[in-house]
Structures are given as C-alpha cells and as structure tokens.
C-alpha cells in the first residue's frame, strides 16, 4: 500500500484535507490488514473494542476501512490498537506497509519509518520540548542498573560462601564489592533524580521493593504541634 506523491499542480489549499485523508487511510489500511491477518470479521473486532470499554460498532469499522467514515477520533485509534494488540503509533505510521507518509499539512512526503521515530520522540527534533520523558527514561535506566547490581552482588556473595579455594573466594569478594558499588551509585543518582522531579511538581514512578531505600524517610507528620496540644 505505497502512497503516491503530490502532483506538482496540487493547490496548497487542498493539502490539509489530503493530509487528513492520508492519516485516516494509514489507520484504516493497517486496521484492515491486522484484522484480516488475525482472521477476524469486523464484528469480532467491534466485540473486542466493546470488551475494552469503548464500543466501536461494526458498521463504523467497516465504513472506516472503506474510506466512508468522515472522522477518526483519537480514542478510537487507541482502542482499535489495543484490540489488535499493537500500538497506536503503528496504526498511524504502518512501517513496512506504507512507504511514505505526510507528517503535517503542507509538508512533503517522508519515509514512514522517519515519521514514526519523530512521532514517538525517538528521533530528536530541534526546538521540540520532550517534557519529562528524558528524565523518566533515565529513571528507568537507573532502576535497571541498580537492580542488576543488587542481583549480581547477591550472586557474588553466594559464590564467596561456596568457594572451594581462597583464590575463588577473593575473586568473588571483588565481584561482590564491584557490583555493590554499582548498585549504591545507581541508587544515589536515583535519589537525586527523584528529588529533582518532585521539586518540578512531577509524580515520581513507583520503585520495586528492592529499591525502597532510595527515597529518604518521610517526615513524621503525626507529631502534635504546640498549638494543637494547647
């Protein structure tokens, strides 16, 4: 399903509806392809959308796939993607099935793969604000590093206990110290990052139980003040 480029004579005023048509065509074509790949009828897809809590009638799906549907709400795209076990971005930018697409009105066609990377933020666009996404990505990376360090430290501790020679024990102890330091460093950076996020008014991600000591203890708010005791 490769799309054709604009004719040189296309009026700029016609680009906006054509861009909308391209986006809807991308979604419709990918919904139909994935539905048929699973061997589902339009009614079966509609039933799965209803099970997710957002009914999309069979005739609406059929009209969308045939290009007769005038609009395509974002919430429908989200639910259709979940019903088809994929991501909304993969419906909008069907990499490998649509060679080129148009990211915004009045723009030229670009490779769909590039458009998807910019849509998801994987490819940085100068001047664009990614919000706290980079901070949350760093947070996830530090959590993985800390957990890996703790796991390897525990393995090395066990290896030191079960070593059959002094050399093996010393090597295991070196590994234990190495991974222990890795975990401590990652947890320290996590604590700083989480504090900075809270200072910006953000809600920090939950931590796994093994990292419950990252955040400092909360102050005791149950202590009565002098005024409350009077």
DRENMISE-970696 format. One record per residue: residue number from 1; x, y, z of N, C-alpha, C in turn. Coordinates in Angstrom, 1 decimal. Atoms other than C-alpha are relative to their C-alpha. Layout:
N
{NUM, {X, Y, Z}, {X, Y, Z}, {X, Y, Z}}
...
// end
This chain:
230
{1, {0.9, -1.2, 0.0}, {0.0, 0.0, 0.0}, {0.9, 1.2, 0.0}}
{2, {-0.9, -1.1, 0.1}, {2.5, 2.6, -1.2}, {-0.7, 1.2, -0.5}}
{3, {0.7, -1.2, 0.4}, {1.2, 6.1, -1.4}, {0.7, 0.8, -1.1}}
{4, {-0.6, -0.8, 1.1}, {1.8, 8.4, -4.4}, {0.3, 1.4, 0.5}}
{5, {-0.4, -1.4, -0.4}, {3.5, 11.8, -4.2}, {-1.1, 1.0, -0.6}}
{6, {0.9, -1.0, 0.6}, {1.6, 15.0, -4.8}, {0.3, 0.3, -1.4}}
{7, {-0.3, -0.5, 1.3}, {1.2, 16.2, -8.3}, {0.5, 1.4, 0.2}}
{8, {-0.6, -1.4, -0.1}, {3.1, 19.4, -9.0}, {-1.0, 1.1, 0.0}}
{9, {1.0, -1.0, 0.1}, {-0.1, 21.2, -9.7}, {-1.0, 0.0, 1.2}}
{10, {0.9, 0.0, -1.2}, {-1.7, 20.5, -6.3}, {0.0, 1.3, 0.6}}
{11, {0.1, -1.3, -0.7}, {-3.0, 23.7, -4.7}, {0.2, -0.2, 1.4}}
{12, {-0.3, 0.1, -1.5}, {-1.8, 24.4, -1.2}, {-1.2, -0.1, 0.8}}
{13, {1.3, 0.1, -0.7}, {-5.4, 24.8, -0.1}, {-0.5, -1.4, 0.1}}
{14, {0.5, 1.4, 0.0}, {-6.0, 21.2, -0.9}, {0.8, -0.9, 0.8}}
{15, {-0.9, 0.8, -0.8}, {-3.1, 19.9, 1.2}, {-0.6, -0.5, 1.3}}
{16, {0.5, 0.3, -1.3}, {-4.9, 20.0, 4.5}, {-0.9, -1.2, 0.0}}
{17, {0.9, 1.2, 0.0}, {-7.8, 17.7, 3.7}, {0.7, -1.3, -0.5}}
{18, {-0.7, 1.2, 0.5}, {-5.4, 15.4, 1.8}, {0.9, -0.6, 1.1}}
{19, {-0.7, 0.5, -1.1}, {-3.2, 15.2, 4.8}, {-0.9, -0.8, 1.0}}
{20, {1.0, 0.7, -0.8}, {-6.2, 14.2, 6.9}, {-0.4, -1.3, -0.6}}
{21, {0.3, 1.2, 0.7}, {-7.1, 11.7, 4.3}, {1.1, -1.1, 0.0}}
{22, {-1.2, 0.9, 0.0}, {-3.6, 10.2, 4.3}, {0.0, -0.7, 1.4}}
{23, {0.0, 0.5, -1.4}, {-3.7, 9.8, 8.1}, {-1.1, -1.1, 0.2}}
{24, {1.1, 1.0, -0.1}, {-7.1, 8.1, 8.0}, {0.2, -1.2, -0.8}}
{25, {-0.2, 1.2, 0.9}, {-6.1, 5.9, 5.1}, {1.1, -0.9, 0.6}}
{26, {-1.0, 0.8, -0.6}, {-3.0, 4.8, 7.0}, {-0.6, -0.9, 1.1}}
{27, {0.6, 0.7, -1.1}, {-5.0, 3.8, 10.1}, {-1.0, -1.0, -0.6}}
{28, {1.0, 0.9, 0.6}, {-7.8, 2.2, 8.0}, {0.6, -1.2, -0.6}}
{29, {-0.6, 1.1, 0.7}, {-5.5, 0.2, 5.9}, {0.7, -1.0, 1.0}}
{30, {-0.7, 0.9, -1.0}, {-3.5, -1.1, 8.9}, {-1.0, -0.7, 0.9}}
{31, {1.0, 0.7, -0.7}, {-6.6, -1.9, 10.9}, {-0.5, -1.2, -0.8}}
{32, {0.6, 1.1, 0.8}, {-8.0, -3.9, 8.0}, {1.1, -1.1, -0.2}}
{33, {-1.1, 1.0, 0.2}, {-4.6, -5.7, 7.4}, {0.1, -0.8, 1.2}}
{34, {-0.2, 0.7, -1.3}, {-4.2, -6.6, 11.1}, {-1.2, -0.9, 0.3}}
{35, {1.2, 0.8, -0.3}, {-7.8, -7.7, 11.4}, {-0.1, -1.2, -0.9}}
{36, {0.0, 1.1, 0.9}, {-7.6, -9.9, 8.4}, {1.1, -1.0, 0.3}}
{37, {-1.1, 0.9, -0.4}, {-4.3, -11.3, 9.5}, {-0.3, -0.9, 1.1}}
{38, {0.5, 0.8, -1.2}, {-6.0, -12.5, 12.7}, {-1.2, -0.8, -0.4}}
{39, {1.2, 0.8, 0.4}, {-8.9, -13.9, 10.7}, {-1.3, 0.5, 0.7}}
{40, {1.2, -0.5, -0.6}, {-11.4, -11.6, 12.4}, {-0.9, 0.7, -1.0}}
{41, {1.0, -0.8, 0.7}, {-14.6, -10.2, 11.0}, {0.0, 1.4, 0.6}}
{42, {0.1, -1.3, -0.6}, {-15.4, -6.5, 11.5}, {-0.8, -0.1, 1.3}}
{43, {0.8, 0.2, -1.2}, {-18.0, -7.7, 14.1}, {0.9, -0.5, 1.1}}
{44, {-0.9, 0.5, -1.0}, {-15.3, -9.6, 16.0}, {0.9, 1.1, 0.5}}
{45, {-0.8, -1.1, -0.4}, {-13.1, -6.6, 16.1}, {-0.9, 1.0, 0.9}}
{46, {0.9, -0.9, -0.8}, {-16.1, -4.5, 17.3}, {-0.3, -0.6, 1.4}}
{47, {0.3, 0.6, -1.2}, {-16.8, -7.0, 20.0}, {1.2, 0.2, 1.0}}
{48, {-1.2, -0.1, -0.9}, {-13.2, -6.8, 21.3}, {0.2, 1.5, 0.4}}
{49, {0.0, -1.4, -0.4}, {-13.4, -3.0, 21.3}, {-1.0, 0.2, 1.2}}
{50, {1.0, -0.1, -1.0}, {-16.6, -3.3, 23.4}, {0.5, -0.6, 1.3}}
{51, {-0.5, 0.6, -1.2}, {-14.8, -5.6, 25.8}, {1.0, 0.9, 0.7}}
{52, {-0.9, -0.9, -0.5}, {-12.2, -2.9, 26.3}, {-0.7, 1.3, 0.6}}
{53, {0.7, -1.0, -0.6}, {-14.9, -0.5, 27.4}, {-0.3, 1.2, -0.9}}
{54, {0.3, -1.1, 0.9}, {-15.2, 1.7, 24.3}, {-0.5, -0.6, -1.3}}
{55, {0.7, 0.7, 1.1}, {-17.7, 0.2, 21.8}, {0.2, 0.8, -1.3}}
{56, {-0.1, -0.6, 1.3}, {-17.0, 0.9, 18.1}, {-0.8, -1.0, -0.9}}
{57, {0.9, 0.9, 0.7}, {-19.9, -0.6, 16.1}, {0.6, -0.5, -1.3}}
{58, {-0.5, 0.7, 1.2}, {-19.2, -3.0, 13.2}, {-0.1, 0.9, -1.2}}
{59, {0.1, -0.8, 1.2}, {-20.6, -0.6, 10.6}, {0.9, 1.2, 0.0}}
{60, {-1.0, -1.1, -0.1}, {-18.3, 2.2, 11.9}, {1.4, -0.5, -0.5}}
{61, {-1.3, 0.6, 0.4}, {-15.3, -0.1, 11.5}, {0.0, -0.2, -1.5}}
{62, {0.1, 0.2, 1.5}, {-16.5, -1.1, 8.0}, {0.1, 1.3, -0.8}}
{63, {-0.1, -1.3, 0.8}, {-17.0, 2.5, 6.9}, {1.4, 0.6, 0.1}}
{64, {-1.3, -0.5, -0.2}, {-13.6, 3.4, 8.3}, {0.9, -0.7, -1.0}}
{65, {-0.8, 0.8, 0.8}, {-11.9, 0.6, 6.4}, {-0.2, 0.3, -1.5}}
{66, {0.4, -0.3, 1.4}, {-13.7, 1.5, 3.2}, {0.2, 1.5, -0.4}}
{67, {-0.2, -1.4, 0.3}, {-12.9, 5.2, 3.5}, {-1.2, 0.9, 0.0}}
{68, {1.2, -0.8, 0.0}, {-16.5, 6.3, 4.0}, {-0.2, 0.8, 1.3}}
{69, {0.1, -0.6, -1.3}, {-16.0, 7.4, 7.6}, {0.6, 1.4, 0.0}}
{70, {-0.4, -1.4, 0.2}, {-15.7, 11.2, 7.8}, {1.1, 0.4, 1.1}}
{71, {-1.0, -0.4, -1.0}, {-13.7, 11.4, 11.1}, {0.5, -1.2, 0.7}}
{72, {-0.7, 1.2, -0.7}, {-11.4, 9.2, 13.2}, {0.5, 0.6, 1.3}}
{73, {-0.4, -0.5, -1.3}, {-11.3, 10.2, 16.9}, {1.2, -0.8, 0.5}}
{74, {-1.2, 0.6, -0.6}, {-8.0, 9.6, 18.7}, {-0.4, -1.2, 0.9}}
{75, {0.4, 1.1, -0.9}, {-9.8, 7.5, 21.3}, {-0.3, -1.3, -0.7}}
{76, {0.3, 1.2, 0.8}, {-11.0, 5.1, 18.6}, {1.3, -0.7, -0.4}}
{77, {-1.3, 0.6, 0.5}, {-7.4, 4.7, 17.3}, {0.7, -0.7, 1.2}}
{78, {-0.6, 0.7, -1.2}, {-6.2, 3.9, 20.9}, {-0.7, -1.3, 0.3}}
{79, {0.7, 1.2, -0.3}, {-8.9, 1.3, 21.4}, {0.2, -1.0, -1.1}}
{80, {-0.2, 0.9, 1.1}, {-8.5, -0.2, 18.0}, {1.4, -0.7, 0.1}}
{81, {-1.3, 0.6, -0.2}, {-4.8, -0.6, 18.6}, {0.1, -1.0, 1.1}}
{82, {0.0, 1.0, -1.2}, {-5.3, -2.3, 22.0}, {-0.7, -1.3, -0.4}}
{83, {0.8, 1.2, 0.5}, {-7.9, -4.6, 20.4}, {0.8, -0.9, -0.9}}
{84, {-0.8, 0.8, 1.0}, {-5.4, -5.6, 17.7}, {1.4, -0.3, 0.6}}
{85, {-1.2, 0.4, -0.7}, {-2.6, -6.0, 20.2}, {1.2, 0.7, -0.7}}
{86, {-1.1, -0.8, 0.5}, {-0.4, -3.2, 18.8}, {0.0, 1.4, 0.6}}
{87, {-0.1, -1.3, -0.6}, {0.5, 0.4, 19.5}, {-0.7, 1.0, -1.0}}
{88, {0.7, -0.9, 0.9}, {-1.5, 3.4, 18.2}, {0.9, 0.6, -1.0}}
{89, {-0.9, -0.5, 1.0}, {1.6, 4.8, 16.5}, {0.2, -0.9, -1.1}}
{90, {-0.2, 1.0, 1.1}, {1.9, 1.6, 14.5}, {-1.2, 0.0, -1.0}}
{91, {1.1, -0.2, 0.9}, {-1.6, 2.3, 13.1}, {0.1, 1.2, -0.9}}
{92, {-0.2, -1.3, 0.7}, {-0.8, 5.9, 12.2}, {1.1, -0.1, -1.0}}
{93, {-1.2, 0.1, 0.9}, {2.6, 5.1, 10.7}, {0.3, -1.5, -0.2}}
{94, {-0.2, 1.4, 0.2}, {2.5, 1.5, 9.4}, {1.3, -0.3, -0.8}}
{95, {-1.3, 0.3, 0.6}, {6.2, 0.9, 8.8}, {0.0, -1.3, -0.7}}
{96, {-0.1, 1.2, 0.8}, {6.8, -1.6, 6.0}, {-1.2, -0.2, -0.9}}
{97, {1.2, 0.2, 0.8}, {3.3, -1.3, 4.6}, {-0.4, 1.3, -0.7}}
{98, {0.2, -1.3, 0.7}, {3.2, 2.4, 3.7}, {1.4, 0.6, -0.1}}
{99, {-1.4, -0.5, 0.2}, {6.5, 3.6, 2.2}, {0.2, 1.4, 0.4}}
{100, {-0.2, -1.4, -0.4}, {6.0, 7.3, 2.6}, {-1.3, 0.5, 0.5}}
{101, {1.2, -0.7, -0.6}, {3.6, 9.5, 4.6}, {0.3, 1.4, 0.2}}
{102, {-0.1, -1.5, -0.2}, {2.9, 13.1, 5.4}, {-0.2, 0.2, 1.5}}
{103, {0.1, -0.2, -1.5}, {3.6, 14.2, 9.0}, {-1.0, 1.1, 0.3}}
{104, {0.9, -1.1, -0.3}, {1.7, 17.5, 8.9}, {-0.4, 0.6, -1.3}}
{105, {0.5, -0.7, 1.2}, {-0.3, 19.7, 6.4}, {1.2, 0.8, -0.6}}
{106, {-0.9, -0.9, 0.8}, {1.7, 21.5, 3.7}, {1.5, -0.6, 0.0}}
{107, {-1.3, 0.6, 0.0}, {4.7, 19.1, 4.2}, {0.1, -1.1, -1.1}}
{108, {-0.3, 1.0, 1.0}, {6.3, 16.8, 1.6}, {-0.1, -1.4, 0.7}}
{109, {0.0, 1.4, -0.5}, {6.1, 13.0, 1.9}, {1.4, -0.3, 0.5}}
{110, {-1.3, 0.5, -0.6}, {8.8, 11.4, 4.1}, {-0.1, -1.5, 0.2}}
{111, {0.1, 1.4, -0.3}, {9.7, 7.8, 4.8}, {-0.8, -0.2, 1.3}}
{112, {0.9, 0.3, -1.1}, {7.2, 6.3, 7.2}, {0.8, -0.3, 1.3}}
{113, {-0.9, 0.3, -1.1}, {10.0, 5.0, 9.4}, {0.5, 1.3, 0.7}}
{114, {-0.5, -1.2, -0.6}, {11.4, 8.5, 9.9}, {-1.2, 0.7, 0.7}}
{115, {1.2, -0.6, -0.6}, {7.9, 9.9, 10.6}, {-0.3, -0.6, 1.4}}
{116, {0.3, 0.7, -1.3}, {7.3, 7.2, 13.3}, {1.0, 0.4, 1.1}}
{117, {-1.0, -0.3, -1.0}, {10.6, 8.0, 15.0}, {-0.2, 1.4, 0.6}}
{118, {0.2, -1.4, -0.5}, {9.8, 11.7, 15.3}, {-1.3, 0.0, 0.8}}
{119, {1.3, 0.0, -0.7}, {6.2, 10.9, 16.4}, {0.2, -0.5, 1.4}}
{120, {-0.2, 0.6, -1.3}, {7.4, 8.8, 19.3}, {1.1, 0.7, 0.8}}
{121, {-1.0, -0.7, -0.7}, {10.2, 11.1, 20.2}, {1.4, -0.7, 0.0}}
{122, {-1.2, 0.7, 0.1}, {12.9, 8.6, 19.4}, {1.1, 0.8, -0.7}}
{123, {-0.9, -0.9, 0.8}, {14.4, 11.0, 16.9}, {-0.2, 1.4, 0.5}}
{124, {0.1, -1.3, -0.6}, {15.1, 14.4, 18.5}, {-0.3, 1.0, -1.2}}
{125, {0.3, -1.1, 1.0}, {13.6, 17.4, 16.6}, {0.4, 1.3, 0.7}}
{126, {-0.5, -1.3, -0.6}, {15.5, 20.7, 17.3}, {-1.2, 0.9, 0.3}}
{127, {1.0, -1.0, -0.5}, {13.4, 23.1, 19.3}, {-1.3, -0.6, 0.6}}
{128, {1.2, 0.7, -0.6}, {10.8, 20.5, 20.4}, {0.3, -0.3, 1.5}}
{129, {-0.1, 0.2, -1.5}, {10.2, 20.1, 24.2}, {-0.5, -1.4, 0.3}}
{130, {0.4, 1.4, -0.4}, {10.2, 16.4, 25.3}, {-0.6, -0.1, 1.4}}
{131, {0.5, 0.0, -1.3}, {8.9, 17.4, 28.7}, {0.9, -0.8, 1.0}}
{132, {-0.8, 0.8, -0.9}, {10.0, 14.9, 31.4}, {0.3, -1.4, -0.5}}
{133, {-0.2, 1.3, 0.5}, {10.2, 12.0, 29.1}, {1.5, -0.4, 0.1}}
{134, {-1.4, 0.4, -0.1}, {14.1, 12.0, 29.0}, {0.3, -0.3, 1.5}}
{135, {-0.3, 0.3, -1.5}, {14.1, 12.1, 32.9}, {-0.6, -1.3, 0.4}}
{136, {0.6, 1.3, -0.4}, {11.7, 9.2, 33.1}, {0.8, -1.2, -0.7}}
{137, {-0.9, 1.1, 0.6}, {13.9, 7.2, 30.6}, {1.2, -0.2, 0.8}}
{138, {-1.2, 0.1, -0.8}, {16.9, 8.0, 32.7}, {-0.3, -0.8, 1.3}}
{139, {0.4, 0.7, -1.2}, {15.0, 6.9, 35.8}, {-0.1, -1.5, -0.2}}
{140, {0.1, 1.4, 0.3}, {14.1, 3.6, 34.2}, {1.4, -0.7, -0.2}}
{141, {-1.3, 0.6, 0.2}, {17.7, 3.0, 33.2}, {0.8, -0.2, 1.3}}
{142, {-0.7, 0.1, -1.3}, {19.0, 3.7, 36.7}, {-0.6, -1.1, 0.8}}
{143, {0.7, 1.1, -0.7}, {16.4, 1.3, 38.1}, {0.6, -1.3, -0.5}}
{144, {-0.5, 1.2, 0.5}, {17.6, -1.4, 35.8}, {1.5, -0.2, 0.5}}
{145, {-1.3, 0.1, -0.4}, {21.2, -0.7, 36.7}, {0.1, -0.4, 1.4}}
{146, {-0.1, 0.2, -1.4}, {20.6, -0.7, 40.4}, {-0.5, -1.5, 0.3}}
{147, {0.5, 1.4, -0.3}, {18.6, -4.0, 40.3}, {1.0, -1.0, -0.5}}
{148, {-1.0, 1.0, 0.5}, {21.2, -5.7, 38.1}, {1.2, 0.0, 1.0}}
{149, {-1.1, 0.0, -1.0}, {23.9, -4.6, 40.6}, {-0.3, -0.8, 1.2}}
{150, {0.4, 0.8, -1.2}, {22.0, -6.0, 43.5}, {-0.1, -1.5, -0.2}}
{151, {0.0, 1.4, 0.3}, {21.4, -9.2, 41.8}, {1.3, -0.7, -0.2}}
{152, {-1.4, 0.5, 0.1}, {25.0, -9.7, 40.8}, {0.8, 0.0, 1.3}}
{153, {-0.6, 0.0, -1.3}, {26.1, -8.7, 44.2}, {-0.4, -1.2, 0.9}}
{154, {0.5, 1.1, -0.7}, {24.0, -11.4, 45.7}, {0.6, -1.3, -0.5}}
{155, {-0.6, 1.2, 0.6}, {25.3, -14.0, 43.3}, {1.5, -0.1, 0.4}}
{156, {-1.4, 0.0, -0.4}, {28.9, -13.0, 44.1}, {0.1, -0.3, 1.5}}
{157, {0.0, 0.3, -1.4}, {28.1, -13.2, 47.8}, {-0.2, -1.5, 0.2}}
{158, {0.2, 1.5, 0.0}, {26.8, -16.8, 47.3}, {1.3, -0.7, -0.4}}
{159, {-1.2, 0.6, 0.6}, {29.9, -17.6, 45.2}, {1.1, 0.0, 1.0}}
{160, {-1.1, -0.1, -1.0}, {32.2, -16.4, 48.0}, {-0.2, -1.0, 1.1}}
{161, {0.3, 0.9, -1.1}, {30.4, -18.5, 50.6}, {0.3, -1.5, -0.4}}
{162, {-0.1, 1.4, 0.5}, {30.6, -21.7, 48.4}, {1.3, -0.2, -0.7}}
{163, {-1.3, 0.2, 0.6}, {34.1, -21.1, 47.1}, {0.8, -1.1, 0.6}}
{164, {-0.8, 1.2, -0.4}, {36.4, -24.1, 47.2}, {1.5, 0.3, 0.2}}
{165, {-1.4, -0.4, -0.2}, {39.6, -22.2, 47.3}, {0.1, 1.5, 0.4}}
{166, {-0.2, -1.4, -0.5}, {41.0, -18.9, 48.7}, {-0.1, 0.9, -1.2}}
{167, {0.0, -0.9, 1.1}, {41.5, -17.5, 45.2}, {-1.4, 0.2, -0.5}}
{168, {1.4, -0.1, 0.4}, {37.9, -18.2, 44.2}, {-0.7, 0.9, 0.9}}
{169, {0.7, -0.8, -1.0}, {36.7, -16.6, 47.4}, {0.4, 1.5, -0.2}}
{170, {-0.4, -1.4, 0.1}, {38.8, -13.5, 46.9}, {-0.5, 0.7, -1.3}}
{171, {0.6, -0.5, 1.2}, {37.6, -13.1, 43.3}, {-1.4, 0.3, 0.2}}
{172, {1.4, -0.2, -0.3}, {34.0, -13.5, 44.4}, {-0.2, 1.2, 0.8}}
{173, {0.2, -1.1, -0.9}, {34.5, -10.9, 47.1}, {0.3, 1.3, -0.8}}
{174, {-0.3, -1.1, 0.8}, {36.0, -8.5, 44.5}, {-1.2, 0.3, -0.9}}
{175, {1.3, -0.2, 0.8}, {32.9, -9.0, 42.3}, {-1.1, 0.5, 0.8}}
{176, {1.1, -0.4, -0.9}, {30.6, -8.6, 45.2}, {0.2, 1.5, 0.3}}
{177, {-0.3, -1.4, -0.3}, {32.3, -5.2, 46.1}, {-0.3, 0.8, -1.3}}
{178, {0.2, -0.8, 1.3}, {32.2, -4.1, 42.4}, {-1.5, 0.2, -0.2}}
{179, {1.4, -0.2, 0.3}, {28.5, -4.8, 41.9}, {-0.7, 0.7, 1.1}}
{180, {0.7, -0.7, -1.1}, {27.6, -3.5, 45.4}, {0.2, 1.5, -0.3}}
{181, {-0.3, -1.4, 0.3}, {29.3, -0.2, 44.4}, {-0.9, 0.5, -1.1}}
{182, {0.8, -0.4, 1.2}, {27.4, -0.2, 41.1}, {-1.4, 0.3, 0.5}}
{183, {1.3, -0.2, -0.5}, {24.1, -0.6, 43.0}, {-0.1, 1.3, 0.8}}
{184, {0.1, -1.2, -0.9}, {24.9, 2.1, 45.5}, {0.1, 1.3, -0.8}}
{185, {-0.2, -1.2, 0.8}, {26.0, 4.6, 42.8}, {-1.4, 0.2, -0.8}}
{186, {1.2, -0.1, 0.7}, {22.8, 3.9, 40.8}, {-1.1, 0.5, 0.9}}
{187, {1.0, -0.4, -1.0}, {20.6, 4.3, 43.9}, {0.2, 1.5, 0.4}}
{188, {-0.3, -1.4, -0.4}, {22.3, 7.6, 44.8}, {-0.4, 0.9, -1.1}}
{189, {0.4, -0.8, 1.1}, {21.7, 9.0, 41.3}, {-1.5, 0.0, -0.1}}
{190, {1.5, 0.1, 0.0}, {18.1, 7.8, 41.5}, {-0.6, 0.9, 1.1}}
{191, {0.5, -0.9, -1.1}, {17.6, 9.6, 44.8}, {0.0, 1.4, -0.4}}
{192, {-0.2, -1.3, 0.5}, {18.9, 12.8, 43.3}, {-1.1, 0.3, -1.1}}
{193, {0.9, -0.3, 1.1}, {16.8, 12.5, 40.2}, {-1.5, 0.0, 0.5}}
{194, {1.4, 0.0, -0.5}, {13.6, 11.7, 42.1}, {-0.3, 1.2, 0.8}}
{195, {0.2, -1.3, -0.7}, {14.1, 14.7, 44.3}, {-0.2, 1.1, -0.9}}
{196, {0.1, -1.0, 1.0}, {14.6, 16.9, 41.3}, {-1.4, 0.0, -0.7}}
{197, {1.3, 0.1, 0.6}, {11.4, 15.5, 39.7}, {-1.1, 0.5, 0.9}}
{198, {1.0, -0.5, -1.0}, {9.4, 16.2, 42.9}, {0.1, 1.5, 0.1}}
{199, {-0.1, -1.4, -0.1}, {10.8, 19.7, 43.0}, {-0.7, 0.7, -1.2}}
{200, {0.7, -0.5, 1.2}, {9.4, 20.2, 39.5}, {-1.5, -0.2, 0.0}}
{201, {1.4, 0.3, -0.1}, {6.0, 19.1, 40.7}, {-0.5, -1.3, -0.6}}
{202, {0.4, 1.3, 0.7}, {6.1, 15.7, 39.0}, {-0.2, -1.1, 1.0}}
{203, {0.2, 1.2, -0.8}, {4.9, 12.4, 40.4}, {1.0, -1.0, -0.4}}
{204, {-1.1, 1.0, 0.3}, {7.8, 10.0, 40.6}, {-0.5, -1.4, -0.3}}
{205, {0.4, 1.4, 0.3}, {7.5, 6.5, 39.2}, {0.1, -0.9, 1.3}}
{206, {-0.2, 1.0, -1.1}, {7.0, 3.6, 41.7}, {1.3, -0.7, -0.1}}
{207, {-1.3, 0.7, -0.1}, {10.1, 1.8, 42.8}, {-0.3, -1.5, 0.3}}
{208, {0.1, 1.4, -0.5}, {10.4, -2.0, 43.1}, {0.4, -0.2, 1.4}}
{209, {-0.3, 0.1, -1.4}, {10.6, -3.3, 46.6}, {1.4, 0.0, 0.4}}
{210, {-1.4, 0.1, -0.3}, {14.3, -4.0, 46.4}, {0.7, 1.4, 0.0}}
{211, {-0.5, -1.3, 0.0}, {14.8, -0.2, 45.9}, {-0.7, 0.9, 1.0}}
{212, {0.8, -0.8, -0.9}, {12.6, 1.0, 48.7}, {0.8, 1.0, 0.9}}
{213, {-0.9, -0.9, -0.8}, {15.6, 2.6, 50.5}, {0.5, 1.1, -0.8}}
{214, {-0.5, -1.1, 0.8}, {16.2, 5.0, 47.6}, {-0.5, 1.3, 0.5}}
{215, {0.6, -1.3, -0.5}, {13.8, 7.7, 48.9}, {0.3, 0.1, 1.5}}
{216, {-0.2, -0.2, -1.5}, {14.6, 9.2, 52.3}, {-1.3, -0.1, 0.7}}
{217, {1.2, 0.1, -0.8}, {12.1, 8.6, 55.1}, {-0.8, 1.3, 0.0}}
{218, {0.8, -1.2, 0.0}, {9.2, 11.0, 55.0}, {-0.1, 0.5, 1.5}}
{219, {0.1, -0.6, -1.4}, {9.0, 13.4, 58.0}, {-1.3, -0.5, 0.7}}
{220, {1.1, 0.4, -0.8}, {6.7, 12.4, 60.8}, {-1.0, 1.1, 0.1}}
{221, {1.1, -1.1, 0.0}, {3.5, 14.4, 60.2}, {-1.0, -0.2, 1.1}}
{222, {1.0, 0.3, -1.1}, {1.7, 12.8, 63.2}, {0.3, 0.7, 1.3}}
{223, {-0.4, -0.6, -1.2}, {3.6, 14.7, 65.8}, {-0.8, 1.3, 0.2}}
{224, {0.8, -1.1, -0.3}, {1.4, 17.2, 67.5}, {0.8, 1.3, 0.2}}
{225, {-0.6, -1.3, -0.2}, {2.4, 20.9, 67.4}, {-0.4, 0.6, 1.3}}
{226, {0.3, -0.6, -1.3}, {2.4, 23.1, 70.4}, {-1.4, 0.5, 0.0}}
{227, {1.3, -0.5, 0.1}, {-0.7, 24.8, 69.2}, {-1.1, -1.1, 0.1}}
{228, {1.0, 1.1, 0.0}, {-2.5, 21.5, 68.7}, {-0.2, -0.6, 1.4}}
{229, {0.1, 0.6, -1.4}, {-1.7, 20.4, 72.3}, {-0.7, 0.9, 0.9}}
{230, {0.6, -0.9, -0.9}, {-3.0, 23.6, 73.8}, {-1.5, -0.1, -0.1}}
// end
